[in-house]
């Protein structure tokens, strides 16, 4: 960085994002470099160092960034779902549409990727929603539906999740979700993410309220609600209510065969 000596500020304590780009060095310390550098120089530096985004206008985006990349606190008041989508253009219009359809939407822009957080109170079909949006704008928009987050999920997990999706082939599909992760052919690349999903999302739900016992019986009885209820000495409606609660905690329907198969794989993962 000797050639940039007069353009770099080391370990800044205040931020002027109109004048500087900010990055974390290999030693983890922050530095800023003037925006007078060329676009190619900026891209080169960005390929080596993690960029710190400064958002003095949108406090929600700043809180989300701090949560994901800087160990900040969970920035939402409730359990929150998230999705990632990649669009060539029209992000503002698409985000506006999502705010009209979904509940309590928070958006975060990451280069050419949009990360959308929302509360899934209406159980909107995300795949169908983006098919409609793609038709409206006249080009395919690829989307990945993530899992349900809560205050106990660390932002570092989400950072790894987003990075894994970006560096995989999932965005080669119009729509992908947990099922695609579990059954991915990119085993070596995606296996660490599956282990993190298990420890951060799945295990905390399984380890309370006899949920693991319930699911174990449900799987052993081939997802048959009546047989499972009999084994657990429950009436059918009580079991359905219990499975619904587990599904809401996990963020996916455990009575759906493909999701159930994905969950069974994670339960047996060592």
ZIWO-V27519 format. One record per residue. N is the residue number from 1. RES is the residue in one letter. PHI is phi in degrees with one decimal (none if undefined). OMEGA is omega in degrees with one decimal (* if undefined). Layout:
n=N res=RES phi=PHI omega=OMEGA
n=N res=RES phi=PHI omega=OMEGA
This chain:
n=1 res=X phi=none omega=-177.9
n=2 res=X phi=-60.7 omega=-178.1
n=3 res=X phi=-69.2 omega=179.7
n=4 res=X phi=-104.3 omega=-170.6
n=5 res=X phi=-49.0 omega=-177.5
n=6 res=X phi=-85.9 omega=-178.0
n=7 res=X phi=-108.8 omega=-175.2
n=8 res=X phi=-108.1 omega=171.6
n=9 res=X phi=-119.4 omega=-175.4
n=10 res=X phi=-96.0 omega=176.8
n=11 res=X phi=45.8 omega=-179.5
n=12 res=X phi=-65.4 omega=177.1
n=13 res=X phi=-107.2 omega=173.1
n=14 res=X phi=-131.6 omega=-170.3
n=15 res=X phi=-127.2 omega=175.9
n=16 res=X phi=-125.2 omega=-175.2
n=17 res=X phi=-77.0 omega=172.0
n=18 res=X phi=-81.9 omega=-176.0
n=19 res=X phi=-114.9 omega=-172.7
n=20 res=X phi=-126.0 omega=160.0
n=21 res=X phi=-92.7 omega=179.4
n=22 res=X phi=-122.3 omega=-178.7
n=23 res=X phi=-137.4 omega=171.4
n=24 res=X phi=-96.5 omega=178.4
n=25 res=X phi=-75.0 omega=-180.0
n=26 res=X phi=-63.6 omega=176.7
n=27 res=X phi=-88.7 omega=179.1
n=28 res=X phi=83.7 omega=-178.5
n=29 res=X phi=-86.9 omega=-175.6
n=30 res=X phi=-83.8 omega=171.1
n=31 res=X phi=-141.4 omega=177.6
n=32 res=X phi=-116.9 omega=177.6
n=33 res=X phi=-134.0 omega=-173.5
n=34 res=X phi=-59.6 omega=-179.8
n=35 res=X phi=-77.3 omega=175.9
n=36 res=X phi=-76.8 omega=176.8
n=37 res=X phi=-68.0 omega=-178.0
n=38 res=X phi=-75.2 omega=178.4
n=39 res=X phi=-61.2 omega=179.1
n=40 res=X phi=-66.7 omega=177.3
n=41 res=X phi=-64.9 omega=178.1
n=42 res=X phi=-60.7 omega=-179.5
n=43 res=X phi=-63.7 omega=179.2
n=44 res=X phi=-65.2 omega=178.9
n=45 res=X phi=-61.6 omega=-178.7
n=46 res=X phi=-65.0 omega=179.3
n=47 res=X phi=-73.8 omega=-178.9
n=48 res=X phi=-105.7 omega=-172.1
n=49 res=X phi=-128.9 omega=176.5
n=50 res=X phi=-76.1 omega=-179.2
n=51 res=X phi=-84.9 omega=173.4
n=52 res=X phi=-94.4 omega=178.5
n=53 res=X phi=-85.7 omega=177.4
n=54 res=X phi=-110.7 omega=179.9
n=55 res=X phi=-128.0 omega=-177.7
n=56 res=X phi=-80.3 omega=-176.7
n=57 res=X phi=-94.2 omega=-177.6
n=58 res=X phi=-95.6 omega=-177.1
n=59 res=X phi=-67.3 omega=177.3
n=60 res=X phi=-64.6 omega=178.9
n=61 res=X phi=-63.4 omega=178.3
n=62 res=X phi=-64.1 omega=179.4
n=63 res=X phi=-65.5 omega=178.4
n=64 res=X phi=-65.1 omega=178.9
n=65 res=X phi=-59.8 omega=-179.3
n=66 res=X phi=-61.6 omega=178.2
n=67 res=X phi=-65.6 omega=-174.8
n=68 res=X phi=-73.6 omega=-167.7
n=69 res=X phi=-112.5 omega=-174.7
n=70 res=X phi=-128.1 omega=176.4
n=71 res=X phi=71.2 omega=179.6
n=72 res=X phi=-72.8 omega=-177.6
n=73 res=X phi=-74.2 omega=178.2
n=74 res=X phi=-58.6 omega=-169.1
n=75 res=X phi=-90.8 omega=-176.7
n=76 res=X phi=-115.5 omega=-177.7
n=77 res=X phi=-85.1 omega=-177.7
n=78 res=X phi=-130.3 omega=171.6
n=79 res=X phi=-62.6 omega=-169.2
n=80 res=X phi=-136.6 omega=173.2
n=81 res=X phi=-90.1 omega=175.2
n=82 res=X phi=-143.8 omega=174.5
n=83 res=X phi=-139.7 omega=176.9
n=84 res=X phi=-121.2 omega=174.1
n=85 res=X phi=-139.8 omega=179.6
n=86 res=X phi=-120.8 omega=179.2
n=87 res=X phi=-127.9 omega=-179.4
n=88 res=X phi=-68.8 omega=-177.3
n=89 res=X phi=-164.6 omega=174.0
n=90 res=X phi=67.0 omega=-177.4
n=91 res=X phi=-58.5 omega=-178.9
n=92 res=X phi=-62.8 omega=179.8
n=93 res=X phi=-68.0 omega=180.0
n=94 res=X phi=-65.1 omega=179.2
n=95 res=X phi=-62.6 omega=177.7
n=96 res=X phi=-64.3 omega=177.1
n=97 res=X phi=-63.8 omega=-179.8
n=98 res=X phi=-63.4 omega=178.5
n=99 res=X phi=-67.1 omega=177.6
n=100 res=X phi=-75.6 omega=-172.2
n=101 res=X phi=-99.5 omega=-176.5
n=102 res=X phi=-91.8 omega=-175.7
n=103 res=X phi=-104.4 omega=176.0
n=104 res=X phi=48.1 omega=-176.0
n=105 res=X phi=-88.3 omega=172.3
n=106 res=X phi=-123.3 omega=-176.9
n=107 res=X phi=-113.2 omega=176.0
n=108 res=X phi=-140.7 omega=-178.5
n=109 res=X phi=-93.9 omega=-179.2
n=110 res=X phi=-131.6 omega=-174.8
n=111 res=X phi=55.9 omega=-178.5
n=112 res=X phi=-93.1 omega=-177.2
n=113 res=X phi=-115.2 omega=174.9
n=114 res=X phi=-107.5 omega=175.3
n=115 res=X phi=-107.7 omega=-175.9
n=116 res=X phi=-115.9 omega=175.9
n=117 res=X phi=-105.7 omega=-177.3
n=118 res=X phi=-158.1 omega=175.4
n=119 res=X phi=-97.3 omega=-172.5
n=120 res=X phi=-90.9 omega=-178.6
n=121 res=X phi=-78.9 omega=-176.1
n=122 res=X phi=-101.3 omega=177.9
n=123 res=X phi=54.3 omega=178.5
n=124 res=X phi=-68.5 omega=175.0
n=125 res=X phi=-79.4 omega=-174.1
n=126 res=X phi=-65.7 omega=180.0
n=127 res=X phi=-61.6 omega=179.7
n=128 res=X phi=-66.1 omega=179.4
n=129 res=X phi=-60.4 omega=-177.9
n=130 res=X phi=-76.3 omega=171.8
n=131 res=X phi=-63.3 omega=178.3
n=132 res=X phi=-65.8 omega=179.1
n=133 res=X phi=-62.7 omega=177.7
n=134 res=X phi=-60.8 omega=178.5
n=135 res=X phi=-63.9 omega=-178.8
n=136 res=X phi=-63.6 omega=-176.4
n=137 res=X phi=-95.0 omega=171.5
n=138 res=X phi=81.8 omega=174.1
n=139 res=X phi=-153.6 omega=-175.7
n=140 res=X phi=-70.5 omega=175.8
n=141 res=X phi=-115.3 omega=-178.6
n=142 res=X phi=-85.1 omega=-176.3
n=143 res=X phi=-136.0 omega=173.1
n=144 res=X phi=-122.1 omega=178.7
n=145 res=X phi=-90.3 omega=179.6
n=146 res=X phi=-85.2 omega=-175.4
n=147 res=X phi=-107.4 omega=-179.1
n=148 res=X phi=-89.9 omega=179.8
n=149 res=X phi=-101.0 omega=172.7
n=150 res=X phi=-143.8 omega=-173.0
n=151 res=X phi=-63.7 omega=-179.7
n=152 res=X phi=-91.2 omega=179.8
n=153 res=X phi=-88.3 omega=-178.0
n=154 res=X phi=-74.9 omega=179.1
n=155 res=X phi=-63.5 omega=179.9
n=156 res=X phi=-62.7 omega=175.1
n=157 res=X phi=-63.2 omega=-179.9
n=158 res=X phi=-64.9 omega=177.4
n=159 res=X phi=-60.3 omega=178.9
n=160 res=X phi=-66.6 omega=179.5
n=161 res=X phi=-60.1 omega=-178.7
n=162 res=X phi=-60.5 omega=179.6
n=163 res=X phi=-60.8 omega=-179.7
n=164 res=X phi=-65.7 omega=179.5
n=165 res=X phi=-67.1 omega=-179.8
n=166 res=X phi=-60.5 omega=-175.2
n=167 res=X phi=-91.1 omega=178.1
n=168 res=X phi=-110.8 omega=179.7
n=169 res=X phi=-98.1 omega=-175.5
n=170 res=X phi=-63.7 omega=-179.4
n=171 res=X phi=-79.2 omega=169.3
n=172 res=X phi=-82.1 omega=179.1
n=173 res=X phi=-106.1 omega=176.8
n=174 res=X phi=-66.3 omega=-178.1
n=175 res=X phi=-145.2 omega=175.3
n=176 res=X phi=-146.8 omega=180.0
n=177 res=X phi=-155.8 omega=-177.7
n=178 res=X phi=-55.0 omega=-178.3
n=179 res=X phi=-57.0 omega=-179.6
n=180 res=X phi=-66.1 omega=177.4
n=181 res=X phi=-64.6 omega=-176.4
n=182 res=X phi=-63.2 omega=-176.3
n=183 res=X phi=-101.8 omega=-180.0
n=184 res=X phi=-66.7 omega=174.7
n=185 res=X phi=-84.1 omega=178.3
n=186 res=X phi=-85.0 omega=-169.5
n=187 res=X phi=-55.8 omega=-175.9
n=188 res=X phi=-62.2 omega=-176.7
n=189 res=X phi=-76.4 omega=-170.2
n=190 res=X phi=-98.9 omega=-176.5
n=191 res=X phi=-57.5 omega=177.8
n=192 res=X phi=-58.9 omega=178.3
n=193 res=X phi=-67.4 omega=179.2
n=194 res=X phi=-59.9 omega=178.5
n=195 res=X phi=-62.9 omega=179.3
n=196 res=X phi=-71.2 omega=175.9
n=197 res=X phi=-61.9 omega=179.3
n=198 res=X phi=-61.6 omega=-174.9
n=199 res=X phi=-75.3 omega=-175.7
n=200 res=X phi=-90.4 omega=-173.8
n=201 res=X phi=-111.0 omega=-170.4
n=202 res=X phi=-79.6 omega=-174.6
n=203 res=X phi=-57.0 omega=179.2
n=204 res=X phi=-59.5 omega=178.4
n=205 res=X phi=-78.2 omega=-177.9
n=206 res=X phi=-68.2 omega=-173.0
n=207 res=X phi=-87.9 omega=176.8
n=208 res=X phi=-139.5 omega=172.6
n=209 res=X phi=55.7 omega=179.2
n=210 res=X phi=58.0 omega=-178.2
n=211 res=X phi=-63.8 omega=-179.1
n=212 res=X phi=-65.4 omega=177.5
n=213 res=X phi=-61.1 omega=179.7
n=214 res=X phi=-62.4 omega=-178.2
n=215 res=X phi=-68.6 omega=178.4
n=216 res=X phi=-60.4 omega=177.7
n=217 res=X phi=-66.7 omega=-179.6
n=218 res=X phi=-62.1 omega=179.9
n=219 res=X phi=-70.5 omega=-179.6
n=220 res=X phi=-64.6 omega=178.8
n=221 res=X phi=-103.5 omega=171.4
n=222 res=X phi=56.0 omega=178.1
n=223 res=X phi=63.3 omega=178.1
n=224 res=X phi=-86.7 omega=-174.7
n=225 res=X phi=-65.5 omega=-176.8
n=226 res=X phi=-63.9 omega=179.5
n=227 res=X phi=-64.3 omega=-179.1
n=228 res=X phi=-65.2 omega=179.0
n=229 res=X phi=-60.0 omega=179.7
n=230 res=X phi=-65.4 omega=-179.8
n=231 res=X phi=-64.5 omega=-176.7
n=232 res=X phi=-90.9 omega=-179.5
n=233 res=X phi=57.4 omega=177.0
n=234 res=X phi=-121.2 omega=169.8
n=235 res=X phi=-78.9 omega=-172.0
n=236 res=X phi=-59.7 omega=-178.2
n=237 res=X phi=-65.9 omega=178.3
n=238 res=X phi=-64.1 omega=178.6
n=239 res=X phi=-66.7 omega=179.0
n=240 res=X phi=-60.1 omega=177.4
n=241 res=X phi=-61.4 omega=179.3
n=242 res=X phi=-65.8 omega=178.5
n=243 res=X phi=-65.7 omega=177.5
n=244 res=X phi=-64.2 omega=179.2
n=245 res=X phi=-63.9 omega=177.9
n=246 res=X phi=-62.0 omega=179.7
n=247 res=X phi=-61.6 omega=179.6
n=248 res=X phi=-65.5 omega=178.4
n=249 res=X phi=-66.2 omega=-176.9
n=250 res=X phi=-80.6 omega=-177.9
n=251 res=X phi=92.8 omega=174.3
n=252 res=X phi=-151.6 omega=-172.6
n=253 res=X phi=-83.1 omega=-178.2
n=254 res=X phi=-73.3 omega=176.5
n=255 res=X phi=-89.0 omega=173.5
n=256 res=X phi=-79.1 omega=-171.7
n=257 res=X phi=-56.9 omega=-175.9
n=258 res=X phi=-66.9 omega=176.7
n=259 res=X phi=-67.4 omega=178.4
n=260 res=X phi=-61.9 omega=178.4
n=261 res=X phi=-63.7 omega=177.9
n=262 res=X phi=-62.8 omega=-179.9
n=263 res=X phi=-65.8 omega=179.3
n=264 res=X phi=-61.5 omega=177.2
n=265 res=X phi=-60.0 omega=-178.8
n=266 res=X phi=-68.7 omega=178.5
n=267 res=X phi=-61.6 omega=-177.5
n=268 res=X phi=-89.7 omega=-179.4
n=269 res=X phi=-75.8 omega=178.7
n=270 res=X phi=-97.7 omega=*
